[in-house]
């Protein structure tokens, strides 16, 4: 089983928790190789991560992902996201030629179940498999040429790298990105969706489970996703009750002070099994998180109202995040 992550030095503790969670819950896997796309990750952190994986009898290999601007061949603006997000678009160039299939996972995920069923999923001729992101607004999908089509979250990707290379998937994705001036709302995610439309298999949301699945009821997600067809209610319920990959999207992240994320304890359980067990909580989000909780509680009976308000607020959060990054 080949797993691929991309991170910078500031996200090493979260990656440590992620690696630990994979190893703890997949002890029966015959082989697990971690490929880490590393941007300015210190030698000390590399050694600690390798030792963590080795403690479970697993291999870890580091791949430099610096100078992404040169690698892509055109100017791009990540609109506040770290540049590491676009590295996954180059996975065919970054990973060894003998890697024929890979499971890409964001660094803000942890695994609480068996990955083998996901790893063995038949992609049915598709280049990759991913989980739907039903809350992507229709205007953005229309701009991407995806009106009436599925839209996917890029935090978990099961990729047939052989087919990816044969069909020159990276060229399609990068061409889509470049033709839009290197500016997309969700850089890598929009590029993958637009460049590979019709070539992505829909995976159950238990493999990329995040906060919307308890914020919005099933019928609301079906309504938002129309005219694209959403999953059946039974599959939805099974994913909510038995998630496998937890993805800490949004502002309510378990390592932030004031977080009451439903899976907060799961994150800290695995982090405490790593060299970063004494990591302090990130401060400065207490007021925001408290405001979120009041918002969701007051408007819980009106999920479509919640959705429309949040959808309008997201661009503002993106601009705020970008200003913070530019300040250093």
NUNU-557099 format. One line per field, with one value per residue (C-alpha): residue number from 1; residue in three letters; y, x, z. Coordinates in nm, 2 decimals. Layout:
nr c(NUM | ...)
rest c(ALA | ...)
y c(Y | ...)
x c(X | ...)
z c(Z | ...)
***
This chain:
nr c(1 | 2 | 3 | 4 | 5 | 6 | 7 | 8 | 9 | 10 | 11 | 12 | 13 | 14 | 15 | 16 | 17 | 18 | 19 | 20 | 21 | 22 | 23 | 24 | 25 | 26 | 27 | 28 | 29 | 30 | 31 | 32 | 33 | 34 | 35 | 36 | 37 | 38 | 39 | 40 | 41 | 42 | 43 | 44 | 45 | 46 | 47 | 48 | 49 | 50 | 51 | 52 | 53 | 54 | 55 | 56 | 57 | 58 | 59 | 60 | 61 | 62 | 63 | 64 | 65 | 66 | 67 | 68 | 69 | 70 | 71 | 72 | 73 | 74 | 75 | 76 | 77 | 78 | 79 | 80 | 81 | 82 | 83 | 84 | 85 | 86 | 87 | 88 | 89 | 90 | 91 | 92 | 93 | 94 | 95 | 96 | 97 | 98 | 99 | 100 | 101 | 102 | 103 | 104 | 105 | 106 | 107 | 108 | 109 | 110 | 111 | 112 | 113 | 114 | 115 | 116 | 117 | 118 | 119 | 120 | 121 | 122 | 123 | 124 | 125 | 126 | 127 | 128 | 129 | 130 | 131 | 132 | 133 | 134 | 135 | 136 | 137 | 138 | 139 | 140 | 141 | 142 | 143 | 144 | 145 | 146 | 147 | 148 | 149 | 150 | 151 | 152 | 153 | 154 | 155 | 156 | 157 | 158 | 159 | 160 | 161 | 162 | 163 | 164 | 165 | 166 | 167 | 168 | 169 | 170 | 171 | 172 | 173 | 174 | 175 | 176 | 177 | 178 | 179 | 180 | 181 | 182 | 183 | 184 | 185 | 186 | 187 | 188 | 189 | 190 | 191 | 192 | 193 | 194 | 195 | 196 | 197 | 198 | 199 | 200 | 201 | 202 | 203 | 204 | 205 | 206 | 207 | 208 | 209 | 210 | 211 | 212 | 213 | 214 | 215 | 216 | 217 | 218 | 219 | 220 | 221 | 222 | 223 | 224 | 225 | 226 | 227 | 228 | 229 | 230 | 231 | 232 | 233 | 234 | 235 | 236 | 237 | 238 | 239 | 240 | 241 | 242 | 243 | 244 | 245 | 246 | 247 | 248 | 249 | 250 | 251 | 252 | 253 | 254 | 255 | 256 | 257 | 258 | 259 | 260 | 261 | 262 | 263 | 264 | 265 | 266 | 267 | 268 | 269 | 270 | 271 | 272 | 273 | 274 | 275 | 276 | 277 | 278 | 279 | 280 | 281 | 282 | 283 | 284 | 285 | 286 | 287 | 288 | 289 | 290 | 291 | 292 | 293 | 294 | 295 | 296 | 297 | 298 | 299 | 300 | 301 | 302 | 303 | 304 | 305 | 306 | 307 | 308 | 309 | 310 | 311 | 312 | 313 | 314 | 315 | 316 | 317 | 318 | 319 | 320 | 321 | 322 | 323 | 324 | 325 | 326 | 327 | 328)
rest c(UNK | UNK | UNK | UNK | UNK | UNK | UNK | UNK | UNK | UNK | UNK | UNK | UNK | UNK | UNK | UNK | UNK | UNK | UNK | UNK | UNK | UNK | UNK | UNK | UNK | UNK | UNK | UNK | UNK | UNK | UNK | UNK | UNK | UNK | UNK | UNK | UNK | UNK | UNK | UNK | UNK | UNK | UNK | UNK | UNK | UNK | UNK | UNK | UNK | UNK | UNK | UNK | UNK | UNK | UNK | UNK | UNK | UNK | UNK | UNK | UNK | UNK | UNK | UNK | UNK | UNK | UNK | UNK | UNK | UNK | UNK | UNK | UNK | UNK | UNK | UNK | UNK | UNK | UNK | UNK | UNK | UNK | UNK | UNK | UNK | UNK | UNK | UNK | UNK | UNK | UNK | UNK | UNK | UNK | UNK | UNK | UNK | UNK | UNK | UNK | UNK | UNK | UNK | UNK | UNK | UNK | UNK | UNK | UNK | UNK | UNK | UNK | UNK | UNK | UNK | UNK | UNK | UNK | UNK | UNK | UNK | UNK | UNK | UNK | UNK | UNK | UNK | UNK | UNK | UNK | UNK | UNK | UNK | UNK | UNK | UNK | UNK | UNK | UNK | UNK | UNK | UNK | UNK | UNK | UNK | UNK | UNK | UNK | UNK | UNK | UNK | UNK | UNK | UNK | UNK | UNK | UNK | UNK | UNK | UNK | UNK | UNK | UNK | UNK | UNK | UNK | UNK | UNK | UNK | UNK | UNK | UNK | UNK | UNK | UNK | UNK | UNK | UNK | UNK | UNK | UNK | UNK | UNK | UNK | UNK | UNK | UNK | UNK | UNK | UNK | UNK | UNK | UNK | UNK | UNK | UNK | UNK | UNK | UNK | UNK | UNK | UNK | UNK | UNK | UNK | UNK | UNK | UNK | UNK | UNK | UNK | UNK | UNK | UNK | UNK | UNK | UNK | UNK | UNK | UNK | UNK | UNK | UNK | UNK | UNK | UNK | UNK | UNK | UNK | UNK | UNK | UNK | UNK | UNK | UNK | UNK | UNK | UNK | UNK | UNK | UNK | UNK | UNK | UNK | UNK | UNK | UNK | UNK | UNK | UNK | UNK | UNK | UNK | UNK | UNK | UNK | UNK | UNK | UNK | UNK | UNK | UNK | UNK | UNK | UNK | UNK | UNK | UNK | UNK | UNK | UNK | UNK | UNK | UNK | UNK | UNK | UNK | UNK | UNK | UNK | UNK | UNK | UNK | UNK | UNK | UNK | UNK | UNK | UNK | UNK | UNK | UNK | UNK | UNK | UNK | UNK | UNK | UNK | UNK | UNK | UNK | UNK | UNK | UNK | UNK | UNK | UNK | UNK | UNK | UNK | UNK | UNK | UNK | UNK | UNK | UNK | UNK | UNK | UNK | UNK | UNK | UNK | UNK | UNK | UNK | UNK | UNK | UNK)
y c(0.00 | 0.33 | 0.65 | 1.00 | 1.32 | 1.67 | 1.90 | 2.19 | 2.20 | 2.37 | 2.08 | 1.80 | 1.72 | 1.67 | 1.44 | 1.25 | 1.19 | 1.09 | 0.84 | 0.70 | 0.65 | 0.47 | 0.23 | 0.16 | 0.07 | -0.12 | -0.35 | -0.64 | -0.47 | -0.67 | -0.35 | 0.02 | 0.28 | 0.64 | 0.89 | 1.24 | 1.54 | 1.77 | 2.15 | 2.28 | 2.00 | 2.00 | 1.71 | 1.66 | 1.63 | 1.39 | 1.17 | 1.17 | 1.08 | 0.80 | 0.66 | 0.67 | 0.47 | 0.23 | 0.16 | -0.01 | -0.18 | 0.06 | 0.25 | 0.63 | 0.81 | 1.19 | 1.37 | 1.74 | 1.96 | 2.29 | 2.53 | 2.43 | 2.74 | 2.61 | 2.26 | 2.37 | 2.61 | 2.89 | 3.15 | 3.05 | 3.20 | 2.96 | 3.24 | 3.18 | 2.81 | 2.68 | 2.60 | 2.24 | 2.18 | 2.19 | 1.93 | 1.65 | 1.76 | 1.64 | 1.30 | 1.12 | 1.32 | 1.31 | 0.94 | 0.66 | 0.50 | 0.16 | 0.30 | 0.19 | 0.29 | 0.54 | 0.67 | 1.04 | 1.18 | 1.53 | 1.60 | 1.70 | 1.35 | 1.06 | 0.70 | 0.51 | 0.20 | -0.05 | 0.10 | -0.23 | -0.22 | 0.13 | 0.03 | -0.26 | -0.06 | -0.14 | 0.21 | 0.07 | 0.23 | 0.57 | 0.75 | 0.80 | 0.77 | 1.05 | 1.15 | 1.40 | 1.75 | 1.82 | 2.17 | 2.32 | 2.60 | 2.58 | 2.90 | 2.78 | 2.44 | 2.62 | 2.83 | 2.51 | 2.35 | 2.11 | 2.22 | 1.92 | 1.70 | 1.57 | 1.77 | 1.60 | 1.69 | 1.64 | 1.55 | 1.17 | 1.04 | 0.68 | 0.70 | 0.45 | 0.60 | 0.37 | 0.50 | 0.85 | 0.84 | 0.67 | 0.92 | 1.22 | 1.32 | 1.57 | 1.75 | 1.78 | 1.91 | 2.16 | 2.28 | 2.35 | 2.54 | 2.74 | 2.83 | 3.00 | 3.21 | 3.00 | 3.13 | 2.89 | 2.92 | 2.58 | 2.55 | 2.18 | 2.07 | 2.28 | 2.18 | 1.81 | 1.84 | 2.04 | 1.86 | 1.51 | 1.55 | 1.21 | 1.03 | 1.02 | 0.73 | 0.84 | 0.68 | 0.64 | 0.95 | 0.73 | 0.75 | 1.13 | 1.22 | 1.58 | 1.82 | 1.88 | 1.53 | 1.63 | 1.99 | 1.91 | 1.64 | 1.40 | 1.56 | 1.90 | 1.76 | 1.59 | 1.93 | 2.12 | 1.86 | 1.86 | 1.82 | 1.58 | 1.26 | 1.21 | 0.88 | 0.67 | 0.73 | 0.39 | 0.45 | 0.80 | 0.66 | 0.39 | 0.64 | 0.87 | 0.58 | 0.41 | 0.66 | 0.54 | 0.85 | 1.17 | 1.50 | 1.81 | 2.07 | 2.42 | 2.63 | 2.39 | 2.18 | 1.97 | 2.12 | 2.47 | 2.59 | 2.61 | 2.33 | 2.09 | 1.88 | 1.55 | 1.36 | 1.59 | 1.31 | 1.08 | 1.33 | 1.38 | 1.01 | 0.95 | 1.27 | 1.16 | 0.85 | 1.06 | 1.28 | 1.58 | 1.46 | 1.79 | 2.02 | 2.32 | 2.41 | 2.67 | 2.99 | 3.28 | 3.10 | 3.07 | 3.36 | 3.24 | 2.88 | 3.00 | 3.21 | 2.91 | 2.70 | 2.96 | 3.00 | 2.62 | 2.59 | 2.88 | 2.80 | 2.42 | 2.40 | 2.59 | 2.41 | 2.58 | 2.92 | 2.79 | 2.68 | 3.01 | 3.22 | 3.00 | 2.99 | 3.37 | 3.39 | 3.15 | 3.41 | 3.64 | 3.37 | 3.30 | 3.66 | 3.67 | 3.36 | 3.50 | 3.82 | 3.62 | 3.42 | 3.74 | 3.88 | 3.58)
x c(0.00 | 0.15 | 0.04 | 0.14 | 0.12 | 0.25 | 0.35 | 0.56 | 0.76 | 0.48 | 0.24 | 0.47 | 0.29 | -0.04 | 0.14 | 0.28 | -0.07 | -0.18 | 0.10 | 0.05 | -0.33 | -0.26 | -0.01 | -0.22 | -0.53 | -0.37 | -0.13 | -0.25 | -0.14 | 0.14 | 0.33 | 0.28 | 0.52 | 0.48 | 0.59 | 0.62 | 0.63 | 0.83 | 0.87 | 1.14 | 1.10 | 1.39 | 1.63 | 1.52 | 1.16 | 1.24 | 1.44 | 1.15 | 0.89 | 1.10 | 1.16 | 0.78 | 0.71 | 1.00 | 0.86 | 0.57 | 0.79 | 0.69 | 0.90 | 0.90 | 1.06 | 1.09 | 1.05 | 1.15 | 0.86 | 1.04 | 1.03 | 0.67 | 0.64 | 0.92 | 0.78 | 0.43 | 0.57 | 0.33 | 0.24 | -0.03 | -0.20 | -0.32 | -0.54 | -0.42 | -0.35 | 0.00 | 0.17 | 0.21 | -0.16 | -0.06 | 0.21 | -0.05 | -0.10 | 0.25 | 0.24 | 0.33 | 0.66 | 0.73 | 0.67 | 0.89 | 0.81 | 0.74 | 0.46 | 0.15 | -0.12 | -0.12 | -0.35 | -0.31 | -0.42 | -0.42 | -0.20 | -0.51 | -0.66 | -0.64 | -0.74 | -0.96 | -1.03 | -0.90 | -0.78 | -0.75 | -1.10 | -1.04 | -0.70 | -0.85 | -1.13 | -1.19 | -1.17 | -1.37 | -1.14 | -1.13 | -0.80 | -0.88 | -1.15 | -1.25 | -1.54 | -1.80 | -1.81 | -2.18 | -2.16 | -1.97 | -2.19 | -2.35 | -2.20 | -1.84 | -1.93 | -2.07 | -1.75 | -1.55 | -1.77 | -1.92 | -2.28 | -2.50 | -2.19 | -2.03 | -1.77 | -1.51 | -1.30 | -0.92 | -0.83 | -0.84 | -0.75 | -0.71 | -0.51 | -0.42 | -0.08 | -0.03 | -0.34 | -0.27 | 0.06 | -0.08 | -0.36 | -0.14 | -0.38 | -0.13 | -0.12 | -0.50 | -0.52 | -0.23 | -0.37 | -0.71 | -0.53 | -0.31 | -0.60 | -0.76 | -0.46 | -0.34 | -0.62 | -0.88 | -1.09 | -0.98 | -0.65 | -0.57 | -0.92 | -1.08 | -0.80 | -0.85 | -1.23 | -1.22 | -0.93 | -1.05 | -1.43 | -1.59 | -1.27 | -1.33 | -1.50 | -1.72 | -1.61 | -1.82 | -1.79 | -1.66 | -1.32 | -1.32 | -1.55 | -1.57 | -1.80 | -2.07 | -2.20 | -2.33 | -2.40 | -2.65 | -2.91 | -2.91 | -3.21 | -3.04 | -2.72 | -2.93 | -3.10 | -2.77 | -2.61 | -2.88 | -2.90 | -2.60 | -2.71 | -2.61 | -2.55 | -2.83 | -2.94 | -2.83 | -2.47 | -2.48 | -2.59 | -2.33 | -2.06 | -2.17 | -2.19 | -1.86 | -1.62 | -1.27 | -1.08 | -1.15 | -1.07 | -1.04 | -1.18 | -1.28 | -1.19 | -1.29 | -0.97 | -0.90 | -0.55 | -0.71 | -0.79 | -1.17 | -1.24 | -1.52 | -1.48 | -1.66 | -1.34 | -1.11 | -1.02 | -0.92 | -0.67 | -0.51 | -0.50 | -0.28 | -0.07 | 0.02 | 0.17 | 0.42 | 0.72 | 0.49 | 0.27 | 0.33 | 0.23 | 0.04 | -0.30 | -0.31 | -0.45 | -0.65 | -0.95 | -1.16 | -1.40 | -1.45 | -1.52 | -1.76 | -1.94 | -1.96 | -2.13 | -2.39 | -2.45 | -2.51 | -2.72 | -2.95 | -3.00 | -3.00 | -3.38 | -3.29 | -3.01 | -3.05 | -3.02 | -2.71 | -2.57 | -2.64 | -2.48 | -2.17 | -2.14 | -2.13 | -1.88 | -1.62 | -1.46 | -1.41 | -1.23 | -1.01 | -0.91 | -0.84 | -0.63 | -0.43 | -0.36 | -0.23 | 0.00 | 0.14 | 0.21 | 0.42)
z c(0.00 | -0.11 | 0.08 | -0.04 | 0.17 | 0.10 | 0.39 | 0.50 | 0.83 | 1.02 | 0.97 | 1.09 | 1.42 | 1.23 | 0.99 | 1.28 | 1.41 | 1.06 | 1.02 | 1.36 | 1.30 | 0.97 | 1.14 | 1.44 | 1.25 | 0.96 | 1.14 | 0.92 | 0.60 | 0.44 | 0.33 | 0.38 | 0.22 | 0.32 | 0.05 | 0.20 | -0.04 | 0.19 | 0.16 | 0.38 | 0.64 | 0.88 | 0.91 | 1.27 | 1.18 | 0.89 | 1.13 | 1.39 | 1.12 | 0.98 | 1.33 | 1.40 | 1.08 | 1.15 | 1.49 | 1.31 | 1.06 | 0.79 | 0.54 | 0.48 | 0.19 | 0.15 | -0.18 | -0.21 | -0.35 | -0.35 | -0.65 | -0.75 | -0.96 | -1.19 | -1.19 | -1.30 | -1.56 | -1.51 | -1.24 | -0.99 | -0.69 | -0.42 | -0.27 | 0.09 | 0.08 | 0.12 | -0.21 | -0.10 | -0.21 | -0.58 | -0.54 | -0.57 | -0.93 | -1.00 | -0.83 | -1.15 | -1.17 | -0.79 | -0.72 | -0.85 | -1.18 | -1.02 | -0.81 | -1.00 | -0.75 | -0.47 | -0.20 | -0.15 | 0.19 | 0.32 | 0.62 | 0.82 | 0.81 | 1.05 | 0.98 | 1.23 | 1.03 | 0.78 | 0.45 | 0.26 | 0.12 | -0.01 | -0.15 | -0.34 | -0.49 | -0.86 | -1.03 | -1.32 | -1.58 | -1.41 | -1.35 | -0.98 | -0.71 | -0.48 | -0.25 | -0.34 | -0.20 | -0.21 | -0.08 | -0.37 | -0.50 | -0.84 | -0.97 | -0.91 | -1.07 | -1.37 | -1.41 | -1.41 | -1.68 | -1.43 | -1.43 | -1.34 | -1.28 | -0.96 | -0.78 | -0.56 | -0.26 | -0.32 | 0.04 | -0.03 | -0.38 | -0.49 | -0.81 | -1.08 | -1.15 | -1.45 | -1.62 | -1.50 | -1.69 | -1.99 | -2.04 | -1.95 | -1.67 | -1.53 | -1.86 | -1.87 | -1.51 | -1.55 | -1.89 | -1.72 | -1.44 | -1.67 | -1.90 | -1.61 | -1.54 | -1.25 | -1.03 | -0.91 | -0.59 | -0.47 | -0.66 | -0.69 | -0.62 | -0.90 | -1.14 | -1.08 | -1.11 | -1.43 | -1.59 | -1.52 | -1.55 | -1.62 | -1.53 | -1.15 | -0.96 | -0.67 | -0.34 | -0.02 | 0.21 | 0.49 | 0.32 | 0.34 | 0.63 | 0.74 | 0.93 | 0.67 | 0.74 | 1.08 | 1.00 | 0.72 | 0.70 | 0.41 | 0.23 | 0.24 | 0.08 | -0.19 | -0.26 | -0.28 | -0.51 | -0.77 | -1.06 | -1.00 | -0.84 | -0.48 | -0.30 | -0.15 | 0.21 | 0.33 | 0.21 | 0.37 | 0.71 | 0.70 | 0.63 | 0.92 | 1.16 | 1.05 | 0.90 | 0.81 | 0.71 | 0.91 | 0.74 | 0.96 | 0.71 | 0.80 | 1.10 | 1.37 | 1.39 | 1.70 | 1.76 | 1.80 | 2.15 | 2.19 | 1.94 | 2.02 | 1.71 | 1.75 | 1.67 | 1.87 | 2.11 | 1.83 | 1.69 | 2.04 | 2.10 | 1.81 | 1.85 | 2.20 | 2.06 | 1.86 | 1.94 | 1.93 | 2.21 | 2.41 | 2.12 | 2.25 | 2.11 | 1.85 | 1.99 | 1.84 | 1.73 | 2.05 | 1.97 | 1.61 | 1.72 | 1.99 | 1.73 | 1.50 | 1.77 | 1.84 | 1.46 | 1.41 | 1.72 | 1.64 | 1.27 | 1.30 | 1.21 | 0.89 | 0.71 | 0.37 | 0.54 | 0.72 | 0.38 | 0.20 | 0.48 | 0.50 | 0.13 | 0.12 | 0.40 | 0.26 | 0.01 | 0.30 | 0.50 | 0.20 | 0.17 | 0.55 | 0.53 | 0.24 | 0.43 | 0.73 | 0.50 | 0.34 | 0.68 | 0.75)
***
